[in-house]
Amino acid sequence: MDIQRAKEEIKRSVQAYLATDDIGRPLIPPIRQRPILLMGPPGVGKTQIMEQIAQECDIALVAYTITHHTRQSAVGLPFIRERDFGGKTRSVTEYTMSEIIASVYAAMERTGKKNGILFIDEINCVSETLAPTMLQFLQCKTFGNQAVPEGWVIVAAGNPPEYNKSVREFDLVTLDRVRRIDVEPKLSVWQDYARAHRLHPAVTAYLELRPQHFYKIENDVDGVQFVTARGWEDLSAFLQAADKLNLPIDEGVIGQYLRHPEVARDFAAYWVLYRKYHQDYGVEDILQGKPFDTVVARAMDASFDERISLVSLLLAGLNTRFAAATTTGAVTDACYQQLRSFKRTLTQQDGADPAALFAAQCENYRARLDTDKAAGALLPDEAAARTRTLALLEEWSRHLDSALDADDAFDTVRGAFNAQVRRREEAVSTAGDALECAFDFMEQAFEDGQEMVVFVNELALGPDSAPFLAENECERFEQYSEKLLLHGGEDELLAELQRDDVRGAEHSAEF
């Protein structure tokens, strides 16, 4: 199965394992809660789905790559204790708490969550000395003489032997005590992930054109050559940093992430063209409403690769503006709640120092933010919005002093808030105007072609564009969504990409 279906299977299992009846008894007795064994190729996204499941189920997560451990760290260190057996004192060997078990208790204390997932990766690649411990772990849910706490679900992951020569096969006894799920890489599923996590548009556009380069593991005389989903995601992060810092990117850098010479070379050529298209077409000029008649003709006559790349560049520029509008809106809403709270406090504590009250409110906001961050209770966007909100609140606080009475203090904060409201309005207006300019260009260059299908589909699904369009009406988006039969058009495009084998060879020559 693909990684998304595996995620849903594991999530349902976690929910079932943690469910209790009316008197608190587990619906599935702990002895029947089989550990889940997730088997799949490296870099397919096993760790990422564990993070998502923990977040969605509001439980803790402790993740370990077991190959980094020794028997001592997994089981604990031995020590001698005097025990009385049958009236005789004897020296016996006991063990300190396993580092892994201790991490589970530490996570419970840090997050305040009693339930969680203990995720052990590369479980079938352990050393010979640690192998019995891992078998004991899967069979008995213990490390040494310490059991995994109640309320914690065990998920282990490993690589099939065709991907790793050092793996150890599990015996029948062990396999009869686990739930094995086999996963395979699937580009369409990964594309949803890439879209939600805002991977670099050059990566997503390239894989739209070169689906055969998404995941490769090959052996030849030069050794193993590979490209994995993890490699694409890590490369994306570096490309995004390079864009901000204006760092050069060449085939050598790309090859450090894409360990397949053919794919690295092809993407490096595409990267050069992708950057060139951004300049040649004047993407920012298009989105700012400047005349674009000179590039429309080029776009109409361009190759399929070039047209899809141009659409990706337009979407990237729009998404930057959508994200700014969404973030500014989230910060504004949070500031509004703080303004209301400040008003209530002034009313309830008549005569108190307004500056001191607002400073205390800021400190409470910071404390809650720090607590939620430490507990892992915030998604990245939530954490970013609240961090920006705190910065604004602290800035406003610095403009208050003890000389101000309650009314003047509130008017000062309200004035600063009104400035934030205007920033939100400007961000929304900028994004909306850019979207209209993009539609102007798309209509002239591509009319009702497949490029428009891709454009509208990505607007509908994007993590930045979709919330913006839900809150801000765009008539042309609604018209094209209905006209193009969004999902049917997407299927048609994918079918075209898959059946056109000749195009792949032509594109490689272009690069």
C-alpha positions in Angstrom: 0.0 0.0 0.0 1.0 3.6 -0.3 2.3 5.7 2.6 -1.0 7.7 3.0 -3.1 4.5 3.3 -0.5 3.1 5.8 -0.9 6.3 7.8 -4.7 5.9 8.0 -4.3 2.2 9.0 -1.9 3.1 11.8 -4.0 6.0 12.9 -7.1 3.8 13.2 -5.0 1.2 15.1 -3.8 3.9 17.6 -7.3 5.1 18.2 -8.5 1.5 18.8 -5.6 0.7 21.1 -6.2 3.8 23.2 -10.0 3.5 23.4 -11.6 2.5 26.7 -15.0 1.4 27.9 -17.2 3.2 30.4 -15.1 2.1 33.4 -11.7 2.8 31.8 -10.8 -0.6 30.6 -9.1 -0.8 27.2 -11.4 -2.1 24.4 -8.5 -4.1 23.2 -6.5 -5.7 26.1 -2.9 -4.7 26.1 -1.8 -8.2 25.5 -3.8 -8.2 22.2 -2.4 -4.8 21.1 0.0 -6.0 18.6 3.0 -3.7 17.8 2.8 -2.4 14.2 5.7 -3.2 12.0 5.9 -0.8 9.1 8.1 -2.1 6.3 9.2 0.0 3.3 12.1 1.4 1.4 14.3 4.1 2.9 13.2 7.7 2.6 9.5 6.9 1.8 8.1 9.0 4.7 7.7 6.6 7.6 8.9 9.0 10.2 6.9 11.9 8.8 3.6 10.0 9.1 4.3 9.1 12.7 4.6 12.9 13.5 1.4 13.6 11.6 -0.5 10.8 13.5 0.7 12.0 16.9 -0.3 15.6 16.0 -3.7 14.6 14.7 -4.5 12.3 17.7 -3.1 14.8 20.2 -0.7 12.3 21.7 3.1 12.3 22.4 5.7 10.8 20.1 9.1 9.4 21.0 11.1 8.4 17.9 14.4 6.4 17.9 16.6 5.1 15.2 17.6 1.9 16.9 20.9 1.4 14.9 22.3 4.4 16.9 21.9 2.4 20.1 24.0 -0.1 22.0 22.6 -2.9 24.1 23.5 -0.9 27.2 21.5 2.2 26.1 18.5 0.1 25.0 18.4 -2.3 28.0 20.1 -0.3 30.7 23.4 -0.7 32.6 23.8 -3.7 34.9 24.4 -3.3 38.6 24.7 -5.7 41.5 22.0 -5.8 44.2 21.8 -7.9 47.3 18.6 -9.9 47.4 17.3 -12.4 50.0 16.2 -15.8 48.5 15.2 -18.7 50.7 16.8 -17.1 53.8 20.1 -16.6 52.0 21.6 -13.3 50.7 22.7 -13.5 47.1 24.2 -11.0 44.7 22.0 -10.6 41.6 22.3 -8.5 38.5 19.7 -5.9 37.8 19.5 -3.1 35.2 19.1 0.6 35.3 16.2 2.0 33.3 16.5 1.8 29.5 17.3 5.1 27.9 14.4 4.6 25.5 11.9 3.9 28.3 13.2 6.9 30.2 12.6 9.0 27.1 9.0 7.9 27.1 8.5 9.1 30.8 10.4 12.3 30.0 8.0 13.0 27.1 5.0 12.4 29.3 6.3 14.9 31.8 7.3 17.4 29.1 4.1 17.3 27.2 1.6 16.5 29.9 0.2 13.7 27.7 -0.2 10.2 29.1 -0.7 8.5 25.8 1.7 8.4 22.9 3.5 6.5 20.2 6.9 4.9 20.7 8.4 4.7 17.2 11.5 2.5 16.6 13.0 2.9 13.2 15.4 0.5 11.3 14.5 -2.2 13.8 15.7 -5.0 11.5 19.1 -3.4 11.0 20.4 -3.7 14.6 23.7 -5.2 15.6 24.0 -8.9 16.5 24.2 -8.1 20.2 21.1 -6.0 20.1 19.0 -8.3 18.0 17.6 -10.4 20.9 16.6 -7.2 22.7 14.6 -6.1 19.7 12.8 -9.4 19.4 12.0 -9.2 23.1 10.7 -5.7 22.5 8.3 -6.8 19.8 7.1 -9.9 21.6 6.9 -8.6 25.1 6.8 -4.8 24.8 9.8 -4.5 27.2 13.4 -3.3 27.2 15.2 -5.4 29.7 13.0 -5.6 32.7 11.1 -2.4 32.1 7.8 -2.4 30.1 6.6 0.4 27.9 4.1 2.4 29.9 0.4 1.8 29.5 -1.2 4.1 26.9 1.7 4.0 24.6 1.4 2.3 21.2 4.5 0.6 19.7 5.2 1.2 16.0 8.4 -0.2 14.5 9.8 0.4 11.0 12.3 -1.4 8.9 13.7 -1.8 5.4 13.1 -4.8 3.2 16.3 -6.9 2.5 16.5 -5.7 -1.2 17.3 -2.2 0.1 19.6 -3.1 2.9 22.0 -6.0 3.0 22.4 -5.8 6.8 18.7 -6.5 7.6 17.7 -9.4 9.8 14.7 -11.5 8.9 12.1 -11.9 11.7 11.2 -15.4 12.7 7.7 -16.8 12.6 7.2 -16.4 16.4 7.9 -12.7 16.2 5.8 -12.1 13.0 2.9 -13.8 14.7 3.0 -11.1 17.4 3.0 -8.0 15.2 0.9 -6.3 12.5 3.0 -6.0 9.4 2.2 -3.2 6.9 4.2 -3.0 3.7 4.5 0.3 1.9 5.8 1.4 -1.5 6.6 4.9 -2.7 3.8 6.6 -4.7 4.3 10.0 -6.3 0.7 11.2 -6.2 0.6 10.7 -2.5 3.9 12.4 -2.0 2.7 15.3 -4.1 -0.1 15.9 -1.6 2.5 15.9 1.2 4.8 18.2 -0.8 2.0 20.6 -1.4 0.9 20.7 2.2 4.5 21.3 3.4 5.3 23.9 0.8 8.2 22.2 -0.9 10.1 24.3 -3.4 8.1 24.7 -6.6 11.0 23.7 -8.7 11.0 20.3 -7.1 7.3 19.8 -7.5 7.2 21.1 -11.0 10.1 18.9 -12.0 8.5 15.7 -10.6 5.3 16.6 -12.4 7.3 16.4 -15.6 9.6 13.5 -14.6 7.5 11.2 -12.4 9.9 8.3 -13.2 12.7 10.2 -11.3 10.8 10.4 -8.0 12.1 7.3 -6.4 15.0 5.2 -7.8 17.4 2.7 -6.2 19.8 0.9 -8.6 23.0 -1.1 -8.3 25.7 -1.1 -10.9 29.5 -1.4 -11.1 29.9 2.0 -9.4 27.8 0.9 -6.4 24.3 1.9 -5.3 22.7 4.9 -6.9 19.5 6.3 -5.4 16.9 9.0 -5.2 14.3 9.0 -2.4 11.5 11.1 -1.2 13.6 12.2 1.7 16.3 13.4 -0.7 13.8 15.5 -2.6 12.4 17.0 0.6 15.9 17.8 2.0 17.0 19.3 -1.3 13.8 21.5 -1.3 14.7 22.9 2.1 18.2 23.8 0.8 16.9 25.4 -2.4 14.5 27.6 -0.3 17.4 28.7 1.9 19.5 29.3 -1.2 16.8 31.5 -2.7 16.7 33.7 0.4 20.5 33.9 0.7 21.2 34.1 -3.0 23.5 31.1 -2.8 24.7 29.3 -6.0 23.3 25.9 -6.8 25.1 23.5 -9.2 25.0 19.9 -10.0 27.6 19.1 -7.3 25.3 20.5 -4.6 22.2 18.8 -6.1 24.1 15.5 -6.3 24.7 15.6 -2.5 20.9 15.1 -2.1 20.0 13.2 -5.3 22.5 10.3 -5.2 21.7 9.2 -8.7 24.0 10.9 -11.3 21.4 10.8 -14.1 18.7 12.4 -12.0 21.0 14.9 -10.4 22.3 16.0 -13.8 18.8 16.3 -15.2 17.4 18.3 -12.3 20.5 20.6 -12.3 19.7 21.4 -16.0 16.1 22.0 -15.1 17.0 24.2 -12.2 19.0 26.5 -14.5 16.1 26.7 -16.9 13.6 27.3 -14.1 15.6 30.3 -12.8 15.9 31.5 -16.4 12.2 31.3 -17.0 11.6 33.5 -13.9 13.7 36.2 -15.4 12.8 35.9 -19.0 9.1 36.0 -18.4 9.2 38.7 -15.7 7.0 36.7 -13.4 7.0 39.5 -10.7 6.1 42.0 -13.4 3.1 39.9 -14.5 1.9 39.6 -10.9 2.2 43.4 -10.4 0.1 44.1 -13.4 2.8 45.4 -15.7 2.3 44.9 -19.4 3.1 41.3 -20.5 2.2 41.3 -24.2 5.8 40.6 -25.2 5.9 37.3 -23.3 2.4 36.0 -24.1 3.5 35.0 -27.6 6.6 33.1 -26.2 4.4 31.3 -23.7 1.9 30.2 -26.3 4.8 28.8 -28.5 6.8 27.3 -25.6 7.3 23.6 -25.0 5.1 21.7 -22.5 7.9 21.7 -19.9 8.3 25.4 -20.2 4.6 26.2 -19.9 4.2 24.0 -16.8 7.3 25.6 -15.3 5.9 29.1 -15.9 2.6 28.1 -14.2 4.6 26.9 -11.3 6.5 30.2 -11.1 3.2 32.1 -11.1 1.8 30.0 -8.4 5.0 30.4 -6.3 4.7 34.2 -6.5 1.0 34.0 -5.6 1.5 31.7 -2.7 4.1 34.0 -1.2 1.4 36.7 -1.2 -1.3 34.4 0.0 0.9 33.2 2.9 1.6 36.8 3.9 -2.1 37.6 3.9 -3.0 34.5 5.9 -0.2 35.1 8.4 -1.1 38.7 8.8 -4.7 37.8 9.3 -3.9 35.2 12.0 -1.8 37.7 13.8 -4.5 40.3 13.6 -7.1 38.0 15.0 -4.8 37.0 17.9 -4.1 40.7 18.6 -7.8 41.4 18.6 -8.4 38.8 21.3 -5.6 40.3 23.4 -7.1 43.8 22.9 -10.5 42.5 24.2 -8.7 40.9 27.1 -6.9 44.1 28.0 -10.3 46.0 27.9 -11.8 43.5 30.3 -8.8 43.7 32.7 -9.0 47.5 32.8 -12.7 47.3 33.6 -12.2 44.7 36.3 -9.1 46.3 37.9 -10.1 49.9 38.0 -7.2 52.1 39.4 -4.4 49.7 38.6 -1.5 50.7 36.5 -2.5 50.0 32.8 1.1 49.7 31.6 1.8 47.1 34.3 -1.4 45.2 33.5 -0.6 45.0 29.8 3.0 44.0 30.5 1.7 41.2 32.7 -0.7 40.1 29.9 2.3 39.9 27.5 4.2 37.8 30.0 1.3 35.4 30.4 1.0 35.1 26.6 4.7 34.3 26.4 4.5 31.7 29.1 1.6 29.9 27.4 3.5 30.0 24.1 6.6 28.5 25.6 4.5 25.8 27.3 2.7 24.9 24.1 6.0 24.8 22.1 7.7 22.6 24.7 4.7 20.2 24.6 4.8 20.0 20.9 1.2 21.2 20.8 1.6 23.7 17.9 1.7 23.2 14.2 4.5 25.2 12.5 2.1 27.9 11.2 0.5 28.3 14.6 3.8 28.7 16.3 4.9 31.3 13.8 1.7 33.3 14.1 1.8 33.3 17.9 5.5 34.2 17.9 4.8 37.2 15.6 1.8 38.1 17.8 4.0 38.2 20.9 6.5 40.4 19.2 3.7 42.9 18.4 2.3 42.8 21.9 5.7 43.5 23.4 6.3 46.4 21.0 2.9 47.9 22.0 3.8 47.4 25.7 6.9 49.5 25.3 4.8 52.5 24.2 2.8 52.4 27.5 4.0 54.1 30.6 2.6 54.6 34.1 1.6 58.2 33.3 -1.2 57.1 31.1 -4.7 56.5 32.6 -6.8 53.6 31.6 -8.6 55.4 28.7 -5.4 56.7 27.2 -3.6 53.4 27.6 -6.4 51.6 25.8 -6.5 54.1 23.0 -2.8 53.7 22.5 -3.1 49.9 22.1 -6.2 50.3 20.0 -4.3 52.7 17.7 -1.5 50.2 17.2 -4.1 47.4 16.6 -5.8 49.6 13.9 -2.4 49.9 12.2 -2.2 46.1 12.2 -5.7 45.9 10.7 -4.6 48.1 7.8 -1.6 45.9 7.2 -3.9 42.9 6.9 -6.1 44.8 4.4 -3.1 45.8 2.4 -1.8 42.1 2.3 -5.2 40.8 1.2 -5.5 43.5 -1.4 -2.0 42.8 -2.7 -2.7 39.1 -3.0 -6.1 39.6 -4.6 -4.7 42.0 -7.2 -1.8 39.6 -8.0 -4.3 36.8 -8.5 -6.4 38.9 -11.0 -3.2 39.7 -12.9 -2.2 36.1 -13.0 -5.6 35.2 -14.4 -5.3 37.9 -17.0 -2.0 36.4 -18.2 -3.3 32.8 -18.1 -6.3 33.7 -20.2 -4.3 35.4 -22.8 -1.5 32.8 -23.0 -3.3 29.5 -22.5 -7.0 30.1 -22.7 -8.7 26.8 -21.8 -5.6 24.6 -22.1 -4.3 22.0 -19.6 -2.1 24.7 -18.1 -5.2 26.4 -16.8 -6.3 23.1 -15.3 -3.0 22.8 -13.4 -3.2 26.5 -12.3 -6.8 26.3 -11.0 -6.3 22.9 -9.4 -3.2 24.0 -7.5 -5.1 27.1 -6.3 -7.8 24.9 -5.0 -5.5 22.5 -3.1 -2.6 24.8 -2.0 -2.2 25.3 1.8 -1.9 29.0 1.3 -4.2 29.6 -1.7 -7.1 27.5 -0.5 -7.7 29.4 2.8 -7.3 32.7 1.1 -9.9 31.8 -1.6 -12.2 30.5 1.1 -12.2 33.9 2.8 -11.8 36.2 -0.3 -14.1 35.8 -3.3 -12.5 35.5 -6.8 -15.1 35.2 -9.5 -12.8 33.9 -12.1 -11.5 31.1 -9.9 -15.1 30.0 -9.2 -15.9 30.1 -13.0 -12.9 28.1 -14.0 -13.3 25.6 -11.2 -16.8 24.7 -12.6 -15.8 25.1 -16.3 -12.8 22.9 -16.2 -14.3 20.1 -14.1 -11.3 20.4 -11.8 -10.5 16.8 -10.9 -11.4 15.3 -14.3 -9.0 17.7 -15.9 -6.3 16.8 -13.6 -6.8 13.1 -14.4 -6.6 13.9 -18.1 -3.3 15.7 -17.6 -1.8 13.0 -15.6 -2.8 10.4 -18.2 -1.2 12.5 -20.9 2.1 12.7 -18.9 2.1 9.0 -18.4 1.4 7.8 -21.9 3.6 10.2 -23.8 6.9 8.3 -23.7 8.5 10.3 -26.5 8.1 13.5 -24.6 10.4 12.3 -21.8 13.3 11.8 -24.2 12.7 15.2 -25.9 12.6 16.9 -22.6 16.0 15.4 -21.5 17.5 16.7 -24.7 16.1 20.2 -24.0 17.7 20.2 -20.5 
